[in-house]
């Protein structure tokens, strides 16, 4: 009997590791396959998908783990992006290394996260949503108007000529050369973003299974009961805002180095809503579900853009409906259907699924 149990316990990890190996291989070759099929533009879309996964995982700490509604999360993305742009561009003629700026950006975003969390500790529901929404809009307006009397952000024109991220002195904007063939910078950035995304996933998994993660879940389920059990809800909430914001700051810095240009138009309310929808659509509090939601909402609009226009031209001879408007209609319809038939998200956690079944 003991030998049988021992054999089963050893066979399961082997299957799991085989799955991990296949996933790792797929992630490593993904840009080459996608680039071969769709060109460099689709590799850039993969890059943005990885950035949005980092953003969604950061917001998942606040919304999914702690149950705090945040509609201004994109502000932390803006803080990281503008810090990188100011310290690594010709705007002030500073050219600090990206590996110094990114940790500073994480700390600065963490500070702003705590600043946002402090006045909202006693707010819930709609009131919390309104305050966080206002915070996000205030940051965007500051970025848009801090070009006078002292030109800090260059206003609506944004900051251009931003230094690319360098690894061991090699600028990723030069691309990579493999087996005698040169690949554009989007391939090099893909692997940088992939490493950063995997690091964020690892940290989120550790947080979820930690004492702090269980405290967040307790607050999400019943804050009064959590406080009665001895959880310091004030500090735990502040930690949720601060840690979630730090991921947004890192993603913003990477975005700035990747694009080489930042402007306030990249950090609108709609971006916050999109990141929130990634968390809700995929499955709040479930890391694989959030990753799925981020991938779907990043790649699906681009697929529609590639399909809708040619389809309309073949049927009507011209474009009848703007793909952007149709995308929003389909996006809203998808959210309504998910809330009706999959209220826990497309890939909810087992706990969340059981809770909804019990409520039903």
N, C-alpha and C positions, 0 to 999 in steps of 0.2 A: 504493500500500500504506500509506504513512504517513498519507494523507488518511483512509483507512478506519479505521485505528486511532485517529486523532484524533477522528473522528466518534463511534466507539464509546465512547471515554473521556469524551466530553462528554454522551452520551445517558444513561449510567448515573447520574451525579450528578443529572440532571434527574428521573429516576424516583425516586431516593432522596428528594430534596427534596419531591417531590409526595407521597410517602408520609408524610414528616414533617409536611407541612402538613395532611394529612387527620387524622393522629393528634392534632395540636395543636387542630384544630377540634373533634374528638370530645371531647377533654379539657375544652375550654372550655364546651361546651354540655351536658356530661354531667349536672351537677346539675339543670338545668332539665328535661331529658327524664326523668330518674329521679324528680324531684319531681312532675312532672305525672302519671306513671304510678303511683308508689307512695306519694307524700306525703313530708313532711319527715323521717319516720323513716328512709326509705331514703337520703336525702341524708346523714344522720348516719352511716349505715353506710358510705357512700363516704368520709366523713371518717376513720372508724376504719380503713378499708382503706389509706388513704394513710399513716396513722401506723404501721400494721403493716408496710407496705412499707419505711419508714425503719428500723424495728427489724430486719426480716429482712435488709436490706442491710448493716446494721452487724454482725449476727451472721455474715453470709456472709464478711466479712473474716477472722474468727477460724476459722470452721468450713470454709468453702468454699475460701478462698485459702490459709490457713496450715495447714489440716488439724488444728486443735486443738479437741477436743470441749468445749463450754461449756454446762453445764446451769443456770448461774446468771445468765444474761445479763439477765434481767428486773430484777436488782438495780440496774443502771445506769439503767434506765427509772425506777425508784423514786427514785433519787438526784436525777435531774433534776426529777421531779414534786414531790418534797418541798421541794427548794430553791426552786422557783418559789412553792410554797404558803407557805413561811415568809417570803419576801421580798416577797410581793405579796398580802397578805390582812390581815384584822383580827386575826389570831392574835397577832402582835407589833406590829400597827399600823404595819407597813412597807408602803409602796406603791411599790416600785422598778419602773422601766420594764421591760417584758418584753424589750426589745432589749439591756438590760444583763444581765438574769438568764440569758438563753439561752446567751450565750457563756461566762458563768461556770459554768453547769450543764454545758456541754460539757467545760470544763477540769476541773471537779471529778469528773465521770464518768471522764474520761481518767486522772486521778490514781488513782481507785479501780481502774480497769482495770489500770494498772501494778502497783498493790498486789496485785491478784489474780494477775497474771502472774508476779511475782517469785518467790513460793515454789513455783510449779508448773513451773518451767523444765525440771526433770528428770523430770517425770511424763508419762506417756502413757496413752492408752486409758482403761480403767475407772478407774484411780487419778485421772487428771485429771478425769474426769466427776464422781467422788465429791467431790473438793475444790471444784470450781466449784459443784456442787449445794449443798454446805454453806455456801459464801459467800453464795449467793442467799438461803438460809433465814435466815442470821444477820442479813442486812440487813433482811429482812421482820420478824423478831422484834424487832430494835431499834426499828423504826418502831412496832411494836405495844406496846412497853413503855416507851418514853421519855416517859411522861407523869408520872413521879414519880422522885425528889423534885422535879425541875424539869420543868415541862410543856413539852417541846420539840415533840413530834409530836402531842399530844392523843390518843395511844394508839389503841385500836380505834375510837374515835368519828371519827377522821379530822379533817381541816381543811376547813372550808367557807367560803363567802364569798370565794373567791379572785378576784382582779381578772382581768378578761378581757384578752386581748391587744389592744393598741391600735396602729393604724397612722396615723402623722401626727396623733396626738391623737384619732383616731376609734376608739371601742371597737367591736370586731367583734361584740360581743353585741347591738348595735343592729340588726344585719342590714344589708342593702343595698337600695337603691331603684333600679330600672332601668325606663326607659320608663313612669314613673308608677306602677309596681307594686312593692310592698314584699315582700322575701324575708327569711326568718328568718336567724338568725345562722349556722346550719349552712352556708348558701350562702357567706357571707363567709369562714368558716373553711376551706371547701373550697379556695378559691383560695390562701389562705395556705399550707395544707398541701401543695398542688400545687407551689407555687414551692419550698418547702423540700425536697420529695421529689425534684424535678428537680435541685436543687442537690446532693443526696446522690448521685443517680445519676451526675451529672457527675464528682463527686469519686471515686466508686468506679471509673468507667471510666478516669480518669487514673491511679489507683492500680494498677489491674489491668495497665495497659500500661507501668508505670514499672519502674525497676530494683528498687524495693522489692517490687512485685507479683511480679516474676519470682523474687525471693528467697523470698517466701512459698510460691510453687508448688514451688520446689526443696525446701524443708523438708517440704512436704506429701508429696512423692513419695519422698524419701529424705533424712532429716535428717543421717545420717552422711556421705553423699556431698556434701551441701550444705556441711557444715562442712569437708570435705576440699578443696572448691573455693574456700575462703576466705570464706564467708559467716559473719558473726557471728550465729550462731543465737540467742544470748541477746537481743541488742538487737532483732533482727527479730521475735522472738516477742513481746517487750514492746510493740513498736510495733503489732503486730496487736491485742493485747488493748486497748491504749490508744485506738487510732483507732476500733476497733469500739465501744468503750464510749462514746466521745464522741457518736456518732450516737444511741445509746440515751438519753443525757442530754438532748440537744436534743428528741427525740421525747417524753420524759417532761415537759419543761417545756411543750411545746405541748399535751399531753394535760391537764395541770393547768389551764392557762388556758382550755381548751375546755370541760372538765367543770365547773369552778368548785368541785370537791370532790375530795379524794384520801383514801384510807384503805388500810391494809395489805392488805385483801382484793383489791385490784386488782393485786397483785404476787406472786401465789402461784407455786408450782412449776409448776402446770399452764400458766401463761402462758409460762414459759420453754420448756416442752415444745412448746407450740403454735408459738412462733416458730422453734424448731429444726426442727419438722416442715415449716414453710413453706419453709425452705432446702432440706431433704432432698427433699421432694416435688417442688418446682419444678425443682431441678437445682443441686447444690452447685457453687459457683464460677462459675456462669453468671448474670449480672445479669438478663437478661430472664426466665430460668427462675425465679429467686427472686421477681421481681415477680409472675409468674403464680401461684406457690405462695401468696404472701401474699394475693392477690386471691381465689383459690379458697377458702382456709381462712377468710377473713373473711366472704365473701358467701354461700357455700353453706349454712352453718348457719342463716342467717337465711331463706334460701329454704325450707329444710326446715321451719323453724318455721311459716312461712306456709302450707305445703302439708299437713304431716302432721296437724295438729289438725282442719282442715276435712274431710280425707279420712277420718279415723277416725270423726268424727261422722256423716258421710254413710253409712258402711258399718255402723257398730256402734251409732250413736246416742249414743256417749260416747267419751271419750279412753281408750283401752286402754293405750297405751304412752306414757310421758313423752317428749316430743320431745327433751329433753336427753339422756336415756339412749339413745334411738335414734340421735341424732347421734353419740354416742361409739362406738356399735357400727359404724355405717357408716364413721366416720372410721378406726377400727382396721382394718376390712376393706379400705378403700381403701389404707391403708399396706401391708398384707400383699400385696395385688395389685400395687402399684407395685414393691415390693421383688422380687417374683417375675418380673414381666414387663418392668419398666422400672427396673432397679436404679440407673441414672444419673439418674433423675428424669423428670418429664414433658417437660421441655425442657432437656436437657443441652447442655453445650458440645461443640463438635466434637472437641476434644482428649479430653474425658472419654469420649465415645462410642467413639472409636478405641481408647482404652486398654482399655475393657471388651471390645471385639471381639477385640483381640489376646489378652486373657486367656482368652477363650472358645476 
